Amino acid sequence: MAKIVRDNIPQIIRESGKTPRIKTLEDTELVDALDAKLVEELQEYQSETDTAKAVEELADMYEVIIALAKVKGYALEDFLAIAERKRNANGGFDDGVYWMGNE
């Protein structure tokens, strides 16, 4: 069950008395692993019935998205500025607007 994990997980495993087998990913391998993690977290979010746990899955997705932005060369501040710019220009998704095409 090899997969990308949060940075502190190897230390947590060591503290439990086990020895983790790890490697550091870079470039395409890292992007592929983060892409897979994003899909995993989305599936966990979609299957979660407890609201608080579902929000935790959203937080996990947020961390993965931040890591992907960083790999693409964008710092958190840059990423958030882009998100804000898009929200200011086009709005957010707060109102539940569902577009069904044009007449």
N, CA, C and O atoms as a Tinker XYZ file with bonds, in Angstrom:
   412  protein
     1  N      0.838000   -1.177000    0.000000    73     2
     2  CA     0.000000    0.000000    0.000000    64     1     3
     3  C      0.888000    1.247000    0.000000    63     2     4     5
     4  O      0.845000    2.045000    0.936000    81     3
     5  N      1.672000    1.406000   -1.028000    73     3     6
     6  CA     2.554000    2.559000   -1.141000    64     5     7
     7  C      1.759000    3.774000   -1.588000    63     6     8     9
     8  O      0.976000    3.699000   -2.536000    81     7
     9  N      1.962000    4.894000   -0.905000    73     7    10
    10  CA     1.285000    6.137000   -1.273000    64     9    11
    11  C      1.979000    7.302000   -0.597000    63    10    12    13
    12  O      2.737000    7.113000    0.354000    81    11
    13  N      1.726000    8.494000   -1.078000    73    11    14
    14  CA     2.276000    9.689000   -0.455000    64    13    15
    15  C      1.517000    9.944000    0.851000    63    14    16    17
    16  O      0.302000    9.762000    0.927000    81    15
    17  N      2.256000   10.366000    1.866000    73    15    18
    18  CA     1.657000   10.636000    3.171000    64    17    19
    19  C      2.127000   11.994000    3.666000    63    18    20    21
    20  O      3.073000   12.572000    3.131000    81    19
    21  N      1.455000   12.493000    4.693000    73    19    22
    22  CA     1.869000   13.760000    5.294000    64    21    23
    23  C      3.286000   13.641000    5.848000    63    22    24    25
    24  O      3.733000   12.556000    6.218000    81    23
    25  N      3.975000   14.765000    5.897000    73    23    26
    26  CA     5.399000   14.805000    6.238000    64    25    27
    27  C      5.746000   14.178000    7.592000    63    26    28    29
    28  O      6.828000   13.610000    7.736000    81    27
    29  N      4.871000   14.265000    8.568000    73    27    30
    30  CA     5.179000   13.769000    9.913000    64    29    31
    31  C      4.837000   12.294000   10.120000    63    30    32    33
    32  O      5.130000   11.743000   11.181000    81    31
    33  N      4.234000   11.656000    9.143000    73    31    34
    34  CA     3.806000   10.263000    9.303000    64    33    35
    35  C      4.980000    9.315000    9.567000    63    34    36    37
    36  O      4.851000    8.445000   10.428000    81    35
    37  N      6.115000    9.436000    8.873000    73    35    38
    38  CA     7.224000    8.527000    9.201000    64    37    39
    39  C      7.657000    8.608000   10.668000    63    38    40    41
    40  O      7.937000    7.581000   11.287000    81    39
    41  N      7.712000    9.815000   11.223000    73    39    42
    42  CA     8.089000    9.958000   12.635000    64    41    43
    43  C      7.035000    9.335000   13.550000    63    42    44    45
    44  O      7.376000    8.700000   14.548000    81    43
    45  N      5.782000    9.509000   13.220000    73    43    46
    46  CA     4.700000    8.903000   14.012000    64    45    47
    47  C      4.826000    7.382000   13.984000    63    46    48    49
    48  O      4.620000    6.721000   15.002000    81    47
    49  N      5.165000    6.827000   12.820000    73    47    50
    50  CA     5.349000    5.375000   12.697000    64    49    51
    51  C      6.532000    4.928000   13.553000    63    50    52    53
    52  O      6.451000    3.917000   14.252000    81    51
    53  N      7.636000    5.686000   13.497000    73    51    54
    54  CA     8.810000    5.344000   14.316000    64    53    55
    55  C      8.463000    5.346000   15.805000    63    54    56    57
    56  O      8.877000    4.457000   16.549000    81    55
    57  N      7.708000    6.344000   16.224000    73    55    58
    58  CA     7.323000    6.451000   17.636000    64    57    59
    59  C      6.436000    5.295000   18.076000    63    58    60    61
    60  O      6.336000    5.005000   19.268000    81    59
    61  N      5.788000    4.629000   17.111000    73    59    62
    62  CA     4.965000    3.465000   17.449000    64    61    63
    63  C      5.794000    2.185000   17.501000    63    62    64    65
    64  O      5.258000    1.102000   17.735000    81    63
    65  N      7.124000    2.315000   17.278000    73    63    66
    66  CA     8.007000    1.162000   17.366000    64    65    67
    67  C      8.263000    0.466000   16.045000    63    66    68    69
    68  O      8.923000   -0.574000   16.023000    81    67
    69  N      7.767000    1.000000   14.949000    73    67    70
    70  CA     7.966000    0.382000   13.638000    64    69    71
    71  C      8.961000    1.207000   12.829000    63    70    72    73
    72  O      9.267000    2.350000   13.171000    81    71
    73  N      9.455000    0.614000   11.763000    73    71    74
    74  CA    10.399000    1.296000   10.880000    64    73    75
    75  C      9.744000    1.481000    9.517000    63    74    76    77
    76  O      9.514000    0.506000    8.801000    81    75
    77  N      9.443000    2.729000    9.153000    73    75    78
    78  CA     8.803000    2.956000    7.853000    64    77    79
    79  C      9.813000    2.831000    6.716000    63    78    80    81
    80  O     10.974000    3.213000    6.859000    81    79
    81  N      9.371000    2.310000    5.622000    73    79    82
    82  CA    10.174000    2.310000    4.393000    64    81    83
    83  C      9.683000    3.483000    3.565000    63    82    84    85
    84  O      8.530000    3.503000    3.135000    81    83
    85  N     10.543000    4.451000    3.343000    73    83    86
    86  CA    10.124000    5.672000    2.646000    64    85    87
    87  C     11.154000    6.073000    1.601000    63    86    88    89
    88  O     12.306000    5.639000    1.634000    81    87
    89  N     10.715000    6.903000    0.686000    73    87    90
    90  CA    11.613000    7.574000   -0.250000    64    89    91
    91  C     11.022000    8.951000   -0.516000    63    90    92    93
    92  O      9.831000    9.175000   -0.299000    81    91
    93  N     11.843000    9.856000   -0.979000    73    91    94
    94  CA    11.390000   11.209000   -1.288000    64    93    95
    95  C     11.140000   11.306000   -2.781000    63    94    96    97
    96  O     12.017000   11.012000   -3.593000    81    95
    97  N      9.942000   11.719000   -3.126000    73    95    98
    98  CA     9.548000   11.843000   -4.529000    64    97    99
    99  C      9.886000   13.226000   -5.065000    63    98   100   101
   100  O      9.910000   14.209000   -4.324000    81    99
   101  N     10.142000   13.282000   -6.351000    73    99   102
   102  CA    10.408000   14.552000   -7.017000    64   101   103
   103  C      9.761000   14.541000   -8.399000    63   102   104   105
   104  O      9.411000   13.490000   -8.936000    81   103
   105  N      9.615000   15.724000   -8.947000    73   103   106
   106  CA     9.194000   15.938000  -10.328000    64   105   107
   107  C      7.912000   15.170000  -10.669000    63   106   108   109
   108  O      6.918000   15.262000   -9.948000    81   107
   109  N      7.939000   14.424000  -11.758000    73   107   110
   110  CA     6.749000   13.746000  -12.260000    64   109   111
   111  C      6.202000   12.737000  -11.262000    63   110   112   113
   112  O      4.988000   12.605000  -11.105000    81   111
   113  N      7.103000   12.024000  -10.583000    73   111   114
   114  CA     6.677000   11.045000   -9.573000    64   113   115
   115  C      5.882000   11.726000   -8.466000    63   114   116   117
   116  O      4.867000   11.200000   -8.009000    81   115
   117  N      6.339000   12.880000   -8.042000    73   115   118
   118  CA     5.658000   13.622000   -6.984000    64   117   119
   119  C      4.294000   14.108000   -7.453000    63   118   120   121
   120  O      3.306000   13.970000   -6.733000    81   119
   121  N      4.233000   14.671000   -8.642000    73   119   122
   122  CA     2.949000   15.147000   -9.177000    64   121   123
   123  C      1.970000   13.987000   -9.304000    63   122   124   125
   124  O      0.805000   14.112000   -8.925000    81   123
   125  N      2.434000   12.860000   -9.834000    73   123   126
   126  CA     1.554000   11.691000   -9.988000    64   125   127
   127  C      1.032000   11.205000   -8.640000    63   126   128   129
   128  O     -0.145000   10.868000   -8.513000    81   127
   129  N      1.909000   11.168000   -7.628000    73   127   130
   130  CA     1.501000   10.713000   -6.297000    64   129   131
   131  C      0.512000   11.692000   -5.663000    63   130   132   133
   132  O     -0.449000   11.274000   -5.017000    81   131
   133  N      0.746000   12.991000   -5.846000    73   131   134
   134  CA    -0.179000   13.993000   -5.305000    64   133   135
   135  C     -1.520000   13.944000   -6.027000    63   134   136   137
   136  O     -2.568000   14.081000   -5.397000    81   135
   137  N     -1.495000   13.748000   -7.342000    73   135   138
   138  CA    -2.741000   13.603000   -8.095000    64   137   139
   139  C     -3.555000   12.415000   -7.564000    63   138   140   141
   140  O     -4.764000   12.520000   -7.360000    81   139
   141  N     -2.873000   11.290000   -7.345000    73   139   142
   142  CA    -3.549000   10.098000   -6.816000    64   141   143
   143  C     -4.088000   10.361000   -5.413000    63   142   144   145
   144  O     -5.182000    9.910000   -5.073000    81   143
   145  N     -3.326000   11.088000   -4.600000    73   143   146
   146  CA    -3.770000   11.406000   -3.234000    64   145   147
   147  C     -4.996000   12.303000   -3.264000    63   146   148   149
   148  O     -5.898000   12.145000   -2.442000    81   147
   149  N     -5.039000   13.237000   -4.199000    73   147   150
   150  CA    -6.199000   14.118000   -4.316000    64   149   151
   151  C     -7.451000   13.313000   -4.655000    63   150   152   153
   152  O     -8.519000   13.558000   -4.095000    81   151
   153  N     -7.321000   12.365000   -5.561000    73   151   154
   154  CA    -8.451000   11.493000   -5.907000    64   153   155
   155  C     -8.865000   10.662000   -4.692000    63   154   156   157
   156  O    -10.056000   10.522000   -4.411000    81   155
   157  N     -7.881000   10.111000   -3.971000    73   155   158
   158  CA    -8.165000    9.324000   -2.763000    64   157   159
   159  C     -8.936000   10.154000   -1.739000    63   158   160   161
   160  O     -9.941000    9.700000   -1.191000    81   159
   161  N     -8.461000   11.364000   -1.487000    73   159   162
   162  CA    -9.119000   12.224000   -0.489000    64   161   163
   163  C    -10.516000   12.633000   -0.952000    63   162   164   165
   164  O    -11.430000   12.729000   -0.131000    81   163
   165  N    -10.696000   12.873000   -2.238000    73   163   166
   166  CA   -12.025000   13.196000   -2.771000    64   165   167
   167  C    -12.974000   12.025000   -2.551000    63   166   168   169
   168  O    -14.115000   12.222000   -2.131000    81   167
   169  N    -12.518000   10.821000   -2.827000    73   167   170
   170  CA   -13.362000    9.640000   -2.619000    64   169   171
   171  C    -13.714000    9.465000   -1.145000    63   170   172   173
   172  O    -14.844000    9.110000   -0.810000    81   171
   173  N    -12.750000    9.712000   -0.270000    73   171   174
   174  CA   -13.024000    9.620000    1.169000    64   173   175
   175  C    -14.044000   10.677000    1.584000    63   174   176   177
   176  O    -14.950000   10.398000    2.369000    81   175
   177  N    -13.893000   11.880000    1.059000    73   175   178
   178  CA   -14.856000   12.951000    1.354000    64   177   179
   179  C    -16.255000   12.554000    0.883000    63   178   180   181
   180  O    -17.227000   12.696000    1.624000    81   179
   181  N    -16.351000   12.066000   -0.328000    73   179   182
   182  CA   -17.653000   11.728000   -0.900000    64   181   183
   183  C    -18.340000   10.586000   -0.173000    63   182   184   185
   184  O    -19.570000   10.520000   -0.156000    81   183
   185  N    -17.570000    9.683000    0.429000    73   183   186
   186  CA   -18.169000    8.544000    1.119000    64   185   187
   187  C    -18.412000    8.804000    2.603000    63   186   188   189
   188  O    -19.058000    7.998000    3.273000    81   187
   189  N    -17.908000    9.909000    3.117000    73   187   190
   190  CA   -18.029000   10.208000    4.550000    64   189   191
   191  C    -19.422000   10.744000    4.862000    63   190   192   193
   192  O    -19.894000   11.671000    4.205000    81   191
   193  N    -20.071000   10.169000    5.853000    73   191   194
   194  CA   -21.417000   10.607000    6.241000    64   193   195
   195  C    -21.402000   11.551000    7.435000    63   194   196   197
   196  O    -22.366000   12.288000    7.643000    81   195
   197  N    -20.336000   11.545000    8.220000    73   195   198
   198  CA   -20.209000   12.441000    9.360000    64   197   199
   199  C    -19.673000   13.787000    8.872000    63   198   200   201
   200  O    -18.616000   13.844000    8.244000    81   199
   201  N    -20.396000   14.865000    9.158000    73   199   202
   202  CA   -20.022000   16.188000    8.654000    64   201   203
   203  C    -18.631000   16.613000    9.109000    63   202   204   205
   204  O    -17.852000   17.107000    8.294000    81   203
   205  N    -18.302000   16.439000   10.365000    73   203   206
   206  CA   -16.994000   16.856000   10.875000    64   205   207
   207  C    -15.869000   16.083000   10.191000    63   206   208   209
   208  O    -14.836000   16.659000    9.849000    81   207
   209  N    -16.067000   14.796000    9.993000    73   207   210
   210  CA   -15.045000   13.990000    9.319000    64   209   211
   211  C    -14.949000   14.364000    7.843000    63   210   212   213
   212  O    -13.863000   14.340000    7.262000    81   211
   213  N    -16.076000   14.708000    7.241000    73   211   214
   214  CA   -16.064000   15.148000    5.842000    64   213   215
   215  C    -15.251000   16.428000    5.696000    63   214   216   217
   216  O    -14.508000   16.586000    4.727000    81   215
   217  N    -15.388000   17.335000    6.650000    73   215   218
   218  CA   -14.613000   18.576000    6.608000    64   217   219
   219  C    -13.128000   18.280000    6.798000    63   218   220   221
   220  O    -12.288000   18.965000    6.214000    81   219
   221  N    -12.793000   17.285000    7.592000    73   219   222
   222  CA   -11.391000   16.878000    7.721000    64   221   223
   223  C    -10.849000   16.392000    6.384000    63   222   224   225
   224  O     -9.698000   16.667000    6.045000    81   223
   225  N    -11.662000   15.676000    5.628000    73   223   226
   226  CA   -11.239000   15.227000    4.297000    64   225   227
   227  C    -11.043000   16.421000    3.370000    63   226   228   229
   228  O    -10.133000   16.418000    2.541000    81   227
   229  N    -11.885000   17.439000    3.501000    73   227   230
   230  CA   -11.692000   18.668000    2.721000    64   229   231
   231  C    -10.360000   19.318000    3.083000    63   230   232   233
   232  O     -9.652000   19.822000    2.210000    81   231
   233  N    -10.021000   19.306000    4.372000    73   231   234
   234  CA    -8.743000   19.869000    4.819000    64   233   235
   235  C     -7.580000   19.077000    4.227000    63   234   236   237
   236  O     -6.558000   19.656000    3.858000    81   235
   237  N     -7.732000   17.763000    4.136000    73   235   238
   238  CA    -6.695000   16.942000    3.502000    64   237   239
   239  C     -6.541000   17.320000    2.025000    63   238   240   241
   240  O     -5.423000   17.431000    1.523000    81   239
   241  N     -7.665000   17.515000    1.335000    73   239   242
   242  CA    -7.608000   17.925000   -0.074000    64   241   243
   243  C     -6.912000   19.272000   -0.212000    63   242   244   245
   244  O     -6.128000   19.479000   -1.138000    81   243
   245  N     -7.197000   20.183000    0.707000    73   243   246
   246  CA    -6.572000   21.506000    0.703000    64   245   247
   247  C     -5.059000   21.373000    0.802000    63   246   248   249
   248  O     -4.335000   22.043000    0.065000    81   247
   249  N     -4.568000   20.523000    1.698000    73   247   250
   250  CA    -3.128000   20.313000    1.854000    64   249   251
   251  C     -2.512000   19.749000    0.576000    63   250   252   253
   252  O     -1.424000   20.161000    0.173000    81   251
   253  N     -3.204000   18.813000   -0.055000    73   251   254
   254  CA    -2.698000   18.234000   -1.301000    64   253   255
   255  C     -2.665000   19.296000   -2.395000    63   254   256   257
   256  O     -1.708000   19.364000   -3.166000    81   255
   257  N     -3.696000   20.117000   -2.466000    73   255   258
   258  CA    -3.744000   21.177000   -3.479000    64   257   259
   259  C     -2.613000   22.178000   -3.262000    63   258   260   261
   260  O     -1.990000   22.626000   -4.225000    81   259
   261  N     -2.345000   22.531000   -2.012000    73   259   262
   262  CA    -1.230000   23.436000   -1.704000    64   261   263
   263  C      0.089000   22.812000   -2.174000    63   262   264   265
   264  O      0.926000   23.495000   -2.765000    81   263
   265  N      0.268000   21.525000   -1.913000    73   263   266
   266  CA     1.496000   20.841000   -2.324000    64   265   267
   267  C      1.621000   20.814000   -3.847000    63   266   268   269
   268  O      2.713000   20.995000   -4.385000    81   267
   269  N      0.511000   20.589000   -4.537000    73   267   270
   270  CA     0.542000   20.598000   -6.001000    64   269   271
   271  C      0.899000   21.978000   -6.532000    63   270   272   273
   272  O      1.689000   22.095000   -7.469000    81   271
   273  N      0.331000   23.014000   -5.947000    73   271   274
   274  CA     0.661000   24.378000   -6.371000    64   273   275
   275  C      2.144000   24.651000   -6.168000    63   274   276   277
   276  O      2.790000   25.264000   -7.018000    81   275
   277  N      2.682000   24.194000   -5.038000    73   275   278
   278  CA     4.103000   24.394000   -4.747000    64   277   279
   279  C      4.979000   23.694000   -5.778000    63   278   280   281
   280  O      5.971000   24.257000   -6.242000    81   279
   281  N      4.612000   22.464000   -6.137000    73   279   282
   282  CA     5.359000   21.724000   -7.145000    64   281   283
   283  C      5.331000   22.465000   -8.486000    63   282   284   285
   284  O      6.290000   22.413000   -9.255000    81   283
   285  N      4.224000   23.149000   -8.750000    73   283   286
   286  CA     4.080000   23.908000  -10.002000    64   285   287
   287  C      4.765000   25.275000   -9.924000    63   286   288   289
   288  O      4.740000   26.041000  -10.887000    81   287
   289  N      5.376000   25.576000   -8.774000    73   287   290
   290  CA     6.138000   26.800000   -8.643000    64   289   291
   291  C      5.401000   27.955000   -7.989000    63   290   292   293
   292  O      5.853000   29.097000   -8.072000    81   291
   293  N      4.274000   27.682000   -7.339000    73   291   294
   294  CA     3.479000   28.728000   -6.714000    64   293   295
   295  C      3.484000   28.569000   -5.194000    63   294   296   297
   296  O      3.126000   27.514000   -4.670000    81   295
   297  N      3.889000   29.615000   -4.501000    73   295   298
   298  CA     3.827000   29.631000   -3.047000    64   297   299
   299  C      2.367000   29.735000   -2.614000    63   298   300   301
   300  O      1.499000   30.091000   -3.410000    81   299
   301  N      2.111000   29.426000   -1.366000    73   299   302
   302  CA     0.754000   29.493000   -0.837000    64   301   303
   303  C      0.140000   30.865000   -1.078000    63   302   304   305
   304  O     -1.017000   30.966000   -1.487000    81   303
   305  N      0.905000   31.914000   -0.828000    73   303   306
   306  CA     0.386000   33.273000   -0.993000    64   305   307
   307  C     -0.011000   33.533000   -2.439000    63   306   308   309
   308  O     -1.034000   34.168000   -2.695000    81   307
   309  N      0.790000   33.047000   -3.390000    73   307   310
   310  CA     0.477000   33.206000   -4.805000    64   309   311
   311  C     -0.806000   32.455000   -5.166000    63   310   312   313
   312  O     -1.679000   32.975000   -5.859000    81   311
   313  N     -0.892000   31.222000   -4.677000    73   311   314
   314  CA    -2.068000   30.393000   -4.936000    64   313   315
   315  C     -3.330000   31.060000   -4.396000    63   314   316   317
   316  O     -4.348000   31.134000   -5.085000    81   315
   317  N     -3.253000   31.544000   -3.160000    73   315   318
   318  CA    -4.416000   32.201000   -2.559000    64   317   319
   319  C     -4.772000   33.494000   -3.298000    63   318   320   321
   320  O     -5.950000   33.835000   -3.405000    81   319
   321  N     -3.778000   34.211000   -3.806000    73   319   322
   322  CA    -4.037000   35.430000   -4.581000    64   321   323
   323  C     -4.762000   35.092000   -5.881000    63   322   324   325
   324  O     -5.662000   35.819000   -6.301000    81   323
   325  N     -4.373000   34.002000   -6.508000    73   323   326
   326  CA    -5.058000   33.568000   -7.736000    64   325   327
   327  C     -6.501000   33.203000   -7.422000    63   326   328   329
   328  O     -7.414000   33.586000   -8.153000    81   327
   329  N     -6.708000   32.465000   -6.342000    73   327   330
   330  CA    -8.066000   32.086000   -5.945000    64   329   331
   331  C     -8.919000   33.319000   -5.659000    63   330   332   333
   332  O    -10.083000   33.381000   -6.055000    81   331
   333  N     -8.340000   34.291000   -4.974000    73   331   334
   334  CA    -9.069000   35.518000   -4.658000    64   333   335
   335  C     -9.399000   36.302000   -5.928000    63   334   336   337
   336  O    -10.505000   36.820000   -6.080000    81   335
   337  N     -8.430000   36.380000   -6.831000    73   335   338
   338  CA    -8.667000   37.076000   -8.093000    64   337   339
   339  C     -9.814000   36.431000   -8.870000    63   338   340   341
   340  O    -10.671000   37.131000   -9.409000    81   339
   341  N     -9.830000   35.107000   -8.928000    73   339   342
   342  CA   -10.902000   34.398000   -9.632000    64   341   343
   343  C    -12.247000   34.617000   -8.942000    63   342   344   345
   344  O    -13.268000   34.793000   -9.606000    81   343
   345  N    -12.245000   34.606000   -7.601000    73   343   346
   346  CA   -13.485000   34.840000   -6.853000    64   345   347
   347  C    -13.998000   36.247000   -7.111000    63   346   348   349
   348  O    -15.197000   36.444000   -7.311000    81   347
   349  N    -13.105000   37.223000   -7.109000    73   347   350
   350  CA   -13.513000   38.605000   -7.350000    64   349   351
   351  C    -14.057000   38.791000   -8.766000    63   350   352   353
   352  O    -15.003000   39.551000   -8.973000    81   351
   353  N    -13.471000   38.111000   -9.724000    73   351   354
   354  CA   -13.895000   38.264000  -11.119000    64   353   355
   355  C    -15.181000   37.491000  -11.430000    63   354   356   357
   356  O    -16.068000   38.006000  -12.110000    81   355
   357  N    -15.277000   36.260000  -10.931000    73   355   358
   358  CA   -16.378000   35.376000  -11.332000    64   357   359
   359  C    -17.281000   34.937000  -10.188000    63   358   360   361
   360  O    -18.272000   34.244000  -10.414000    81   359
   361  N    -16.950000   35.332000   -8.967000    73   359   362
   362  CA   -17.715000   34.886000   -7.809000    64   361   363
   363  C    -17.198000   33.553000   -7.303000    63   362   364   365
   364  O    -16.270000   32.964000   -7.859000    81   363
   365  N    -17.824000   33.102000   -6.237000    73   363   366
   366  CA   -17.474000   31.800000   -5.677000    64   365   367
   367  C    -18.540000   30.790000   -6.053000    63   366   368   369
   368  O    -19.176000   30.912000   -7.100000    81   367
   369  N    -18.735000   29.813000   -5.221000    73   367   370
   370  CA   -19.775000   28.811000   -5.426000    64   369   371
   371  C    -20.764000   28.828000   -4.262000    63   370   372   373
   372  O    -21.416000   27.825000   -3.971000    81   371
   373  N    -20.864000   29.978000   -3.606000    73   371   374
   374  CA   -21.671000   30.106000   -2.395000    64   373   375
   375  C    -23.178000   30.066000   -2.653000    63   374   376   377
   376  O    -23.937000   29.598000   -1.805000    81   375
   377  N    -23.615000   30.552000   -3.812000    73   375   378
   378  CA   -25.050000   30.702000   -4.070000    64   377   379
   379  C    -25.688000   29.458000   -4.712000    63   378   380   381
   380  O    -26.901000   29.429000   -4.919000    81   379
   381  N    -24.903000   28.461000   -5.021000    73   379   382
   382  CA   -25.458000   27.241000   -5.605000    64   381   383
   383  C    -25.986000   27.423000   -7.018000    63   382   384   385
   384  O    -26.920000   26.724000   -7.410000    81   383
   385  N    -25.422000   28.334000   -7.790000    73   383   386
   386  CA   -25.880000   28.575000   -9.162000    64   385   387
   387  C    -25.505000   27.378000  -10.024000    63   386   388   389
   388  O    -24.344000   26.971000  -10.077000    81   387
   389  N    -26.510000   26.819000  -10.701000    73   387   390
   390  CA   -26.333000   25.636000  -11.547000    64   389   391
   391  C    -26.695000   26.011000  -12.973000    63   390   392   393
   392  O    -27.871000   26.208000  -13.280000    81   391
   393  N    -25.714000   26.111000  -13.841000    73   391   394
   394  CA   -25.933000   26.545000  -15.209000    64   393   395
   395  C    -26.393000   25.373000  -16.062000    63   394   396   397
   396  O    -25.787000   24.302000  -16.029000    81   395
   397  N    -27.460000   25.571000  -16.823000    73   395   398
   398  CA   -28.032000   24.524000  -17.662000    64   397   399
   399  C    -27.954000   24.865000  -19.131000    63   398   400   401
   400  O    -28.721000   24.323000  -19.927000    81   399
   401  N    -27.057000   25.741000  -19.511000    73   399   402
   402  CA   -26.918000   26.133000  -20.908000    64   401   403
   403  C    -27.629000   27.433000  -21.176000    63   402   404   405
   404  O    -28.107000   28.100000  -20.258000    81   403
   405  N    -27.694000   27.786000  -22.441000    73   403   406
   406  CA   -28.338000   29.041000  -22.868000    64   405   407
   407  C    -29.564000   28.734000  -23.711000    63   406   408   409
   408  O    -29.681000   27.654000  -24.291000    81   407
   409  N    -30.472000   29.693000  -23.770000    73   407   410
   410  CA   -31.668000   29.540000  -24.604000    64   409   411
   411  C    -31.383000   29.989000  -26.005000    63   410   412
   412  O    -32.266000   29.939000  -26.862000    81   411
